Amino acid sequence: MNPLKQISLNNIKSLSLVEPLKLINLSKPKPSITQQVRNLGTSRRDPHKVKPPRNLLGIHFVPQKRAYVVERFGKFIQILQPGLNFLIPLIDKIAYAHSLKEQAIPISDQTATTVDNVPIVIDGMLYIKIIDPFLASYGIENPIFAVTQLAQTTMRSELGKITLDKTFEERDRLNKNILGAINNHPLKTDWGLECLRYEIKDVTPPNGVKVAMQLQAEAERRKRAQILEAEGLRESSTNVAHGKRSAVILESEGAKINQVNRARGEAEAILAAANATAKGILEVSKAITGKCGVEASSLRIAEQYIEAYSEIAKESTTTLVPSKVGDPAAMVAQALTIYKSLNGSTGSKIMTAAQ
């Protein structure tokens, strides 16, 4: 066979195998510009996006807290309410499906710089709710993705206004500030969304900052421990001083009370002795003024006089005594003379006082 014919036959066979594939690929219709734009906006996988059902039979059961946006020939006509709904098959199309429940959207890790130039990584949770399915469908392309991006930028902006320490100390206030900044955007009027709350999950500083924070925390703990120990020693010393002071006061009070009681006892004893002496003297005076009182008192004085000299004689001391010590009669007479002289002077004083 001619070599040229062989090459031509091989070329025809190769073309016969390739062309059908090319024809098949070329026969696939290209998507419209609207579909291309819609696919471009929803190319990110969104677990919160509800896939709209197909309208094949025209009968649809809409679940509670769901909203189906219906288009006819590409134009919006209605929003299906929960329950049984009827559509025109192949003409009406459910273009969008939205969940009207509250949704928790995780905000991925974002790097932000605080006002003291410390880079940190922070994430959070955003809680939103679709309140207008029409605006959520036609106000913005992919509203969940849009509000997520808005939350991330707002979070970075708010973190740039505070220091690193404030991110840990004032997390509640930071959450409120981020929520307020998000709600300042016209979400309800433009996107049909409502941001309910925002919660920061984790704040991760760099490793060097972590080490510095750990050292600072340890230093603060040591400082507090030393302060508490010093306060404990001070309180202990104060308590000991107060105890000693109270003991001294109580001891002095006891001594004072003891002295007062002793003085009162001595005074009462002296007063009792004086009263007893006065009563004794009174009784003696009564007895003396009575019948035979002078003789009895004279005898008693004589006995005491002799007894006193007998006591003097018992001690080995030098004592001057009268010359008539050896004469008992003379001693008794002398004692009686002394008594009479005392009795006479006392009687004259009594008479003078009576006059």
Buried (B, 14 or more C-beta within 10 A) or exposed (E): EEEEEEEEEEEEEEEEEEEEEEEEEEEEEEEEEEEEEBEEEBEEEBEBBBEBEEBEEEEBEBEEEBBBBBBBEEEBEBBBEBEEBEBEEEEBBBBBBBBBEEBEBEBEEBEBEBEEEBEBEBBBBBBBBBBBBBBBBEBBEBBBBBBBEBBBEBBBEBBEEBBBEBBEEBEEEBBBBBBEBBBEBEBBEBBBBBBBBBBBEEBEBEEEBEEEBEEEEEEEEEEEEEEEEEEEEEEEEEEEEEEEEEEEEEEEEEEEEEEEEEEEEEEEEEEEEEEEEEEEEEEBBEBBEEEEBBEBBBEBBBEEBBEEBEEEEEEEEEEEEEEEEEEEEEBBEBBBEEBEEEBEEEEEEEEEEEE
